[in-house]
């Protein structure tokens, strides 16, 4: 495993990391989570991601219980969680980044995780109804109180990120250091040229999610939706359209010869492709079975095999100029 800095920050993350979205609680209990996290950790993964609303808080509970069983030295791993969506149908507790919500919500996450602090705390979405300055001050105060070490954004527009950085610098506050954007062969907009000001000019890091496009880039949906897959889960009906889209499936099929020539599975190929982008700090993987973790970790073997010719062929398949 290799490690990259989160932008210009001193903290380093493994190039592949492990996230809990969809799987923890929904597909994986504490014991199987312990097994999967252990395999990832043994492969060199040091960053594990979560969010308050994943599985309505139960994902954090599963991860917290798993970490207690694993008993790793706290300095050897990084934990992140994200705040915004909330659990209650209340204007101050749902879809917000106001000060009251953030200062209260972090306590709930820490309780579920059974931790004194998280290493990274993300604002899960932007909140146009709360002044960015209020959010920046609240995140600064959370760090000052020792409940998080760094903070970042997730799925924010470039202008909002730059505004948050500028406010923090102007008031000498802890500024955001990292974005958590969707990034895969189908969805590249969050690392598009207009974000150059964020990643290159301001030294922001990126912990990218959905590198396999919810499993589409593994090829397992080429013949329909398997009964044991994410696409068949209750509550994830919204995924079915993209998992059965003929145009997308055709692009996945076109990738297969490139992956085969490299000796990689489609999943390994797609994960390794994400790491070709220099702005990517870590690619967050997910899994519901330990076999998937083993397969994903082997993607590191193919990172250096993407020649300019291979990259051009990929761009042609996905219509990238």
HELIX and SHEET records of a PDB file:
HELIX    1   1 UNK A   30  UNK A   42  1                                  13    
HELIX    2   2 UNK A   54  UNK A   57  5                                   4    
HELIX    3   3 UNK A   58  UNK A   70  1                                  13    
HELIX    4   4 UNK A   74  UNK A   76  5                                   3    
HELIX    5   5 UNK A   99  UNK A  113  1                                  15    
HELIX    6   6 UNK A  132  UNK A  144  1                                  13    
HELIX    7   7 UNK A  158  UNK A  171  1                                  14    
HELIX    8   8 UNK A  189  UNK A  191  5                                   3    
HELIX    9   9 UNK A  193  UNK A  195  5                                   3    
HELIX   10  10 UNK A  196  UNK A  196  1                                   1    
HELIX   11  11 UNK A  197  UNK A  201  3                                   5    
HELIX   12  12 UNK A  216  UNK A  218  5                                   3    
HELIX   13  13 UNK A  230  UNK A  232  5                                   3    
HELIX   14  14 UNK A  237  UNK A  239  5                                   3    
HELIX   15  15 UNK A  240  UNK A  243  1                                   4    
HELIX   16  16 UNK A  246  UNK A  262  1                                  17    
HELIX   17  17 UNK A  266  UNK A  274  1                                   9    
HELIX   18  18 UNK A  290  UNK A  297  1                                   8    
HELIX   19  19 UNK A  298  UNK A  305  5                                   8    
HELIX   20  20 UNK A  308  UNK A  317  1                                  10    
SHEET    1   A 2 UNK A   3  UNK A   5  0                                        
SHEET    2   A 2 UNK A  12  UNK A  14 -1                                        
SHEET    1   B 9 UNK A  16  UNK A  19  0                                        
SHEET    2   B 9 UNK A  47  UNK A  49  1                                        
SHEET    3   B 9 UNK A  78  UNK A  83  1                                        
SHEET    4   B 9 UNK A 118  UNK A 123  1                                        
SHEET    5   B 9 UNK A 148  UNK A 153  1                                        
SHEET    6   B 9 UNK A 178  UNK A 179  1                                        
SHEET    7   B 9 UNK A 205  UNK A 208  1                                        
SHEET    8   B 9 UNK A 282  UNK A 285  1                                        
SHEET    9   B 9 UNK A  16  UNK A  19  1                                        
END                                                                             
